[in-house]
Amino acid sequence: MTEIKFLDVGWTRRTLAKKIDEAVKRVLDSGWYIHGDELAAFEKEFAHYAGAKSCTGVGNGLDALELSLRAAGIGPGDDVLVPSNTYIATWLAVTRAGANPVPVEPLESTFNMNPDNLEEALTPQTKAVIPVHLYGQTADMDPIMEFAESKNLFVLTDAAQAHGSYYKGRMAGSLGHAAAFSFYPGKNLGAFGDGGAVLTNDPELAAKIKVIGNYGAEKKYHHDSLGFNSRLDEIQAAVLRIKLEKLDNWNWTRKELAAIYLKELADTPLILPEVPEWSIPVWHLFVVRTTAREALIKHLAENGIESLIHYPIPPHKQGAYKDKQNLSLPVSEKLHREVLSLPMGPHLKPEQVQQVCTVIKDFFS
């Protein structure tokens, strides 16, 4: 039986080889590798694509989150509301900025932050909230924004998995006060290495992020604040410009594959992801739930199908957050015991997804 990979990041390189080779050569021949024309062009193009006024390229998605918090004045003594169900980078950004992550339980149906739980998590020290658009579907932003505005909170969306997703007709990069993106190779819009960006409509915030990411210097050799070295390099920017042209097509392929999963697996015991009517997800991951996860993973592997878990351990149970391990977060803990990611990506053909569904139905028969 043909092996079905969970993800094939080399597929994009093979698909766009000629254009990517030309773009990389253009950068190498230019002799300018940091903060050049390619980055400026990508920042303009990605901001336009997502409906934001500005884009600032940074070193990676974690830096995009941290620099945004720092630029907004979030630091020691502050609390930041974060999802209990997310990749640990969301929490790490808060900790690295010197603030304290306060977890908010998700909706089981969408995996995303439950707006109804925000009030209970609020503290007198709360200064910000970070909704995550997990697995490529946006969080329910209107009630989150209404809550944040009533409490004067900064809203930073973690859009690392949501390149091109929509919420009520607005793209993920234009929601909240700022949006942090990752261009890790496995993302819907992935570089050939690490990379990230922040989108915002606030010119003052954008300027601060750019300065912080450039050693705290607005002018060369004039460092007016403590900064970092976090920059999206010219080669990665050039590659991302090529891939951005294909992003909508690749996302459309993901939607078609997700539709097959949703139809073919509807009568199985799996709990399938729900899509609210206001959402157009980009299916960065197709995540199902089952109490028979380990057995199903083994069955899939025996049939040449690769699957993964996103994520097996919630942040509050990680060794990095020993002070949070006694927290009671039952919804998140339940999800982390049951979630399973099936193969997803533009490298797949419909018949391969059909094959995955056939193997799963065989498992439950």
C-alpha positions as CSV (number, residue, x, y, z in Angstrom):
1,M,0.0,0.0,0.0
2,T,1.3,3.4,-0.9
3,E,2.7,5.4,2.0
4,I,0.7,8.5,2.8
5,K,2.8,11.2,4.4
6,F,1.2,13.5,7.0
7,L,3.0,16.4,5.5
8,D,5.6,16.9,2.7
9,V,7.3,20.3,3.0
10,G,9.6,19.5,0.1
11,W,6.5,19.3,-2.2
12,T,6.3,23.1,-2.4
13,R,10.0,23.3,-3.4
14,R,9.5,20.7,-6.2
15,T,6.3,22.4,-7.4
16,L,7.8,25.9,-7.6
17,A,11.5,25.0,-8.2
18,K,12.2,27.3,-11.1
19,K,10.6,30.4,-9.6
20,I,12.2,29.8,-6.2
21,D,15.6,29.1,-7.6
22,E,15.4,32.4,-9.6
23,A,14.3,34.3,-6.5
24,V,17.1,32.9,-4.3
25,K,19.7,33.6,-7.0
26,R,18.4,37.2,-7.3
27,V,19.0,37.7,-3.6
28,L,22.4,36.1,-3.7
29,D,23.5,38.1,-6.7
30,S,22.3,41.3,-5.1
31,G,24.8,41.0,-2.2
32,W,22.2,42.4,0.2
33,Y,20.9,39.8,2.6
34,I,19.2,41.7,5.6
35,H,16.5,44.4,5.5
36,G,16.5,44.8,1.7
37,D,14.1,45.1,-1.2
38,E,12.7,41.5,-0.9
39,L,11.6,42.0,2.7
40,A,10.1,45.4,2.0
41,A,8.2,43.9,-1.0
42,F,7.0,40.9,1.0
43,E,5.9,43.1,4.0
44,K,3.8,45.2,1.6
45,E,2.3,42.2,-0.2
46,F,1.5,40.2,2.9
47,A,-0.2,43.2,4.6
48,H,-2.3,43.8,1.5
49,Y,-3.2,40.2,1.2
50,A,-4.4,40.0,4.8
51,G,-6.1,43.4,4.8
52,A,-3.8,45.1,7.3
53,K,-2.0,48.4,7.0
54,S,1.5,47.2,7.9
55,C,3.6,44.1,8.2
56,T,6.9,43.7,10.0
57,G,9.0,40.7,9.3
58,V,10.7,39.1,12.3
59,G,12.8,36.0,13.0
60,N,10.1,33.5,13.9
61,G,6.5,33.2,15.2
62,L,7.6,33.2,18.9
63,D,9.4,36.5,18.4
64,A,6.3,37.9,16.6
65,L,4.3,37.3,19.7
66,E,6.9,38.5,22.2
67,L,7.9,41.6,20.3
68,S,4.2,42.6,19.9
69,L,3.7,42.2,23.7
70,R,6.8,44.2,24.5
71,A,5.8,46.9,22.0
72,A,2.4,47.2,23.7
73,G,4.1,47.7,27.0
74,I,3.2,44.3,28.5
75,G,5.8,43.1,31.0
76,P,6.6,42.2,34.6
77,G,3.6,42.3,36.9
78,D,1.1,42.0,34.1
79,D,-1.3,39.0,33.4
80,V,-2.1,37.9,29.9
81,L,-5.1,35.7,29.1
82,V,-4.0,32.8,26.9
83,P,-5.8,29.6,25.7
84,S,-5.2,26.5,27.9
85,N,-5.4,24.5,24.6
86,T,-2.5,25.7,22.4
87,Y,1.1,25.1,21.4
88,I,3.4,26.2,24.2
89,A,4.9,29.1,22.1
90,T,1.8,31.2,23.0
91,W,2.6,30.9,26.7
92,L,6.4,31.2,26.2
93,A,6.0,34.6,24.5
94,V,4.1,35.9,27.6
95,T,6.8,34.5,30.0
96,R,9.6,35.9,27.9
97,A,8.1,39.3,28.0
98,G,8.2,39.0,31.8
99,A,4.4,38.7,32.2
100,N,2.3,35.8,33.6
101,P,0.1,33.6,31.3
102,V,-3.4,33.0,32.7
103,P,-5.1,30.1,31.0
104,V,-8.6,30.2,29.6
105,E,-10.5,27.0,28.7
106,P,-11.6,26.3,25.1
107,L,-14.8,25.4,23.4
108,E,-14.7,21.6,22.8
109,S,-16.4,22.1,19.4
110,T,-13.8,24.4,17.9
111,F,-10.8,23.9,20.1
112,N,-10.5,27.7,20.4
113,M,-10.7,30.0,23.4
114,N,-14.2,30.2,24.9
115,P,-15.2,33.9,25.2
116,D,-17.6,33.0,28.0
117,N,-14.6,32.0,30.2
118,L,-12.8,35.3,29.9
119,E,-14.5,37.1,32.8
120,E,-13.7,34.3,35.3
121,A,-10.0,34.4,34.3
122,L,-9.7,38.2,34.5
123,T,-7.5,39.6,37.3
124,P,-6.7,43.1,38.4
125,Q,-3.3,42.7,36.7
126,T,-4.7,41.6,33.3
127,K,-3.4,43.8,30.5
128,A,-3.8,41.6,27.4
129,V,-5.5,38.6,25.8
130,I,-4.1,36.3,23.1
131,P,-6.7,34.3,21.2
132,V,-5.2,31.6,19.0
133,H,-6.6,30.6,15.7
134,L,-5.9,27.0,16.3
135,Y,-5.5,24.4,13.4
136,G,-6.4,27.1,10.9
137,Q,-9.8,28.2,12.2
138,T,-10.3,31.7,13.8
139,A,-11.4,32.1,17.3
140,D,-14.8,33.9,17.8
141,M,-13.3,37.3,17.8
142,D,-16.3,39.7,18.2
143,P,-17.2,38.7,21.8
144,I,-13.4,38.6,22.6
145,M,-12.9,42.1,21.3
146,E,-16.0,43.4,23.1
147,F,-14.7,42.0,26.3
148,A,-11.2,43.3,25.7
149,E,-12.5,46.8,24.9
150,S,-14.7,46.9,28.0
151,K,-11.6,46.1,30.1
152,N,-9.1,48.1,28.1
153,L,-7.0,45.0,27.1
154,F,-4.5,44.7,24.3
155,V,-5.6,41.9,21.9
156,L,-2.8,40.0,20.1
157,T,-4.0,37.2,17.9
158,D,-1.8,34.2,17.4
159,A,-2.4,33.5,13.7
160,A,0.6,31.1,13.3
161,Q,-1.7,28.4,11.8
162,A,-4.3,30.6,10.1
163,H,-2.7,32.1,6.9
164,G,-5.7,33.1,4.7
165,S,-8.5,32.1,7.1
166,Y,-11.6,34.3,7.5
167,Y,-13.8,35.5,10.3
168,K,-17.1,37.1,9.2
169,G,-15.5,38.2,6.0
170,R,-12.3,39.5,7.6
171,M,-9.0,37.8,7.3
172,A,-7.1,36.5,10.3
173,G,-4.3,39.1,10.0
174,S,-6.8,42.0,10.3
175,L,-8.4,40.9,13.6
176,G,-7.4,42.3,17.0
177,H,-4.9,45.0,17.6
178,A,-2.1,42.9,16.1
179,A,-1.6,39.5,14.6
180,A,1.5,37.3,14.9
181,F,2.4,34.8,12.2
182,S,4.9,32.1,11.9
183,F,6.4,31.0,8.6
184,Y,7.8,27.7,9.9
185,P,8.2,25.3,7.0
186,G,5.1,23.3,7.8
187,K,2.7,26.2,7.9
188,N,0.3,26.9,5.1
189,L,2.6,29.7,4.1
190,G,6.0,28.3,5.1
191,A,9.5,29.5,4.5
192,F,12.6,27.2,4.0
193,G,13.6,27.9,7.6
194,D,12.3,30.0,10.5
195,G,10.5,33.3,9.9
196,G,7.6,35.3,11.3
197,A,5.7,38.6,11.0
198,V,3.4,40.9,12.8
199,L,0.4,42.6,11.1
200,T,-1.3,45.6,12.6
201,N,-3.2,48.7,11.7
202,D,-1.5,50.7,14.4
203,P,1.6,52.6,12.9
204,E,3.0,53.4,16.3
205,L,2.9,49.7,17.4
206,A,4.5,48.6,14.1
207,A,7.3,51.1,14.5
208,K,8.0,49.9,18.0
209,I,8.1,46.3,16.9
210,K,10.5,47.1,14.1
211,V,12.8,49.0,16.5
212,I,12.7,46.2,19.2
213,G,13.6,43.6,16.6
214,N,16.5,45.6,15.3
215,Y,18.6,45.8,18.5
216,G,16.4,48.6,19.8
217,A,17.7,51.0,17.2
218,E,15.6,53.2,14.9
219,K,18.8,54.7,13.5
220,K,22.0,52.7,13.0
221,Y,24.2,52.6,16.1
222,H,21.7,54.7,18.1
223,H,20.1,52.2,20.6
224,D,17.4,54.0,22.6
225,S,15.9,50.8,24.1
226,L,16.8,47.2,24.9
227,G,16.1,45.3,21.8
228,F,16.6,41.9,20.1
229,N,18.0,40.6,16.8
230,S,14.9,39.3,15.1
231,R,14.7,39.9,11.4
232,L,13.2,38.0,8.4
233,D,16.1,37.6,6.0
234,E,16.0,38.4,2.3
235,I,16.2,34.8,1.1
236,Q,13.2,33.8,3.2
237,A,11.3,36.9,2.2
238,A,11.9,36.2,-1.5
239,V,10.7,32.6,-1.1
240,L,7.6,33.7,0.8
241,R,6.7,36.1,-2.0
242,I,6.7,33.2,-4.5
243,K,4.6,31.0,-2.2
244,L,2.2,33.8,-1.3
245,E,1.0,33.8,-4.9
246,K,-0.1,30.2,-4.5
247,L,-1.4,30.3,-1.0
248,D,-5.1,30.7,-1.9
249,N,-4.9,27.8,-4.3
250,W,-3.2,25.6,-1.8
251,N,-5.8,26.6,0.9
252,W,-8.6,25.7,-1.5
253,T,-7.0,22.2,-2.0
254,R,-7.0,21.8,1.8
255,K,-10.7,22.8,1.9
256,E,-11.6,20.2,-0.7
257,L,-9.7,17.5,1.2
258,A,-11.3,18.5,4.5
259,A,-14.7,18.2,2.8
260,I,-13.9,14.6,1.9
261,Y,-12.9,13.8,5.5
262,L,-16.1,15.5,6.9
263,K,-18.3,13.5,4.5
264,E,-16.7,10.1,4.7
265,L,-16.0,10.1,8.4
266,A,-19.4,11.5,9.4
267,D,-20.8,8.0,10.4
268,T,-17.8,6.9,12.4
269,P,-17.3,7.2,16.1
270,L,-14.8,10.0,15.6
271,I,-15.6,13.4,16.9
272,L,-15.1,15.7,13.9
273,P,-14.1,19.4,13.9
274,E,-17.0,21.8,13.8
275,V,-17.0,24.9,11.5
276,P,-19.3,27.8,12.6
277,E,-21.2,29.6,9.9
278,W,-19.0,32.7,10.4
279,S,-15.8,30.8,9.8
280,I,-13.8,30.0,6.7
281,P,-10.9,27.9,8.0
282,V,-7.8,27.0,6.0
283,W,-7.3,23.6,7.5
284,H,-3.7,23.9,8.6
285,L,-4.5,20.6,10.4
286,F,-7.5,18.3,10.3
287,V,-7.9,17.2,13.9
288,V,-10.4,14.6,15.0
289,R,-11.0,13.2,18.5
290,T,-11.2,9.6,19.8
291,T,-10.7,7.8,23.0
292,A,-9.1,5.0,21.0
293,R,-6.3,7.2,19.8
294,E,-3.2,5.0,20.3
295,A,-4.9,2.0,18.7
296,L,-6.0,4.1,15.7
297,I,-2.5,5.6,15.3
298,K,-1.1,2.0,15.2
299,H,-3.8,0.9,12.7
300,L,-3.0,3.8,10.4
301,A,0.7,3.2,10.6
302,E,0.3,-0.5,9.8
303,N,-1.5,0.7,6.6
304,G,1.2,3.1,5.6
305,I,-0.6,6.2,6.8
306,E,1.3,8.8,9.0
307,S,-0.6,10.7,11.7
308,L,0.5,13.1,14.5
309,I,-0.8,14.5,17.7
310,H,-1.3,18.3,18.1
311,Y,-0.7,18.4,21.0
312,P,-0.1,15.5,23.5
313,I,0.6,17.6,26.6
314,P,-1.1,20.9,27.4
315,P,1.2,23.8,28.4
316,H,0.2,23.7,32.1
317,K,1.4,20.1,32.4
318,Q,4.8,20.9,30.8
319,G,8.0,20.9,33.0
320,A,8.5,24.5,31.9
321,Y,5.5,25.5,33.9
322,K,5.8,23.6,37.1
323,D,4.0,26.4,39.0
324,K,0.9,25.8,36.8
325,Q,0.8,22.0,37.0
326,N,-1.8,21.9,39.8
327,L,-4.3,24.0,37.8
328,S,-7.6,22.2,37.0
329,L,-8.2,22.6,33.3
330,P,-10.3,19.6,32.4
331,V,-11.5,20.6,29.0
332,S,-7.9,21.2,27.7
333,E,-6.7,18.0,29.4
334,K,-9.5,16.0,27.8
335,L,-8.7,17.4,24.3
336,H,-5.0,16.6,24.6
337,R,-5.9,13.0,25.5
338,E,-8.1,12.6,22.5
339,V,-6.9,14.8,19.5
340,L,-5.4,13.2,16.5
341,S,-4.2,15.0,13.3
342,L,-4.9,13.2,10.0
343,P,-2.8,13.8,6.8
344,M,-3.5,17.2,5.4
345,G,-1.9,19.5,2.8
346,P,-1.8,20.4,-0.9
347,H,0.6,17.5,-1.5
348,L,-2.2,15.1,-1.1
349,K,-4.6,13.8,-3.8
350,P,-8.3,13.2,-3.1
351,E,-7.9,9.5,-3.6
352,Q,-5.3,9.4,-0.9
353,V,-7.7,11.1,1.6
354,Q,-10.3,8.6,0.5
355,Q,-7.8,5.8,1.3
356,V,-7.3,7.3,4.8
357,C,-11.0,7.3,5.4
358,T,-11.4,3.7,4.2
359,V,-8.7,2.6,6.6
360,I,-10.3,4.5,9.5
361,K,-13.7,3.0,8.7
362,D,-12.2,-0.4,8.6
363,F,-10.7,0.2,12.1
364,F,-14.2,1.0,13.5
365,S,-16.0,-1.8,11.7
